[in-house]
Amino acid sequence: MDITVMTFNLRVNVQQDGDNAWPNRINEAAEAIKKAGAAIVCTQEGTHAMLQDLQALLSDYAWLGEGRQGGNEDEHCAIFYHRGLLKPVESGNFGLSEYPERLGYLSWNAGCPRICTWVRLRQQDGQEWYVFNTHLDHMSEEARTNGIQLIVERIRTMDGRDGIPTILTGDFNCGPSSDVIEILTQAGLCNGYGADDNVGCTWHDFNGGDTGEPIDYIFVTPEIQVSSINVDRSLYNGRYPSDHYPVVASVRL
């Protein structure tokens, strides 16, 4: 049985974006999620207010996660799940720093505090999945590599404890030849894009097009097969739902 997973950087609400500011594209972001039909939607850059905006338009979904400063403060790496297909069993958040249990701590020359949100989801047939969702730093390579190493350690801990298949999604702010991707590959996780060298960009600054490299990814542990993966470059009502394209994958055990 396949399950559809989306990673989607929503682009935080910035007034300077003008016509592309969040209030003008809430419906389009929701339509992109509905079109994908994803059971799991991992978002980045959503504030609590933005996530509530989406929730109001996505009655089949619920979401979980804290802001990177803790509670509802600052941007989230929220995980939406389809309530008719999945039930959360446990979930949590950790900071990408030397003090991961202390959200909001700034480490490794990062431009801002960073976070990873995770959840253990159970299907109606009893099959369970771990999902980890993150947004690596945009300024510091040190923060990106140390952050992804911390995430790999947490995934290994969960895998050693439960042996449950794991999906990792996020905006990694780096290309396919980066140390981050090498660390994940060496750890045994599989890149959803496979060996495709022509993925094209996933960040487009509201300009569209496909020139460039992806910075948004879906990785899986080896027992999971990525049946298909697609970068959704569609316009919705004549506009892009974000400055990042949603990435949608169909996966199976």
KAKADA-V986234 format. One record per helix or strand of 3 or more residues. SS is the DSSP state (H for helix, E for strand). FROM is the first residue (numbers start at 0). LEN is the number of residues. If there is no record, write none. Layout:
BEGIN
ss = (SS:SS)
from = (FROM:FROM)
len = (LEN:LEN)
END
This chain:
BEGIN
ss = (E:H:H:H:E:H:E:E:E:E:E:H:E:H:E:E:E)
from = (2:14:21:25:39:47:60:78:85:114:127:140:165:178:215:224:245)
len = (7:6:3:11:5:10:4:4:10:9:8:22:6:8:5:8:7)
END
